[in-house]
Amino acid sequence: MKAVAVAGLLLSLGAVQAANAGDWQVCQLEVEIIGTLKLPVRGLQGRVESSKPRSAGTDCPAKGELIAFEPESADWQSRIPRKHWPASGQRVWMRYQYLDGICKGDGNERPCRIEHYPMGW
């Protein structure tokens, strides 16, 4: 499960790619921070305490699931500086939003999920 979360983080932090997709899917999460990720991956690891989809059919993380993410501003346009990250043991409210589509960029087309983790909602 941890490898999947880290793989998702790497995909979202990786090179900018074009994606053909539909609408953003949004979940409201309460997450307990359980630690920071070791380099070369920058981010936090948290345990989902509660999860609520904004619309039917949204694929939200389940209660108890571990997620890896780099905190973003509420408008998800920038990363939050590390000195302002929540500490281990702290519970935070955040959005998890994703867009499923077909990514291009390396000469191949493949299904992908673009993910964002803005703090607060």
Secondary structure, 3 states (H helix, E strand, C coil): CHHHHHHHHHHHHCCCCEEEECCCEEEEEEEEEEEECCCCCCCEEEEEEEEEECCCCCCCCCCCCEEEECCECCCCCCECCHHHCCCCCCEEEEEEEEEEEEEECCCCCEEEEEEECEECC
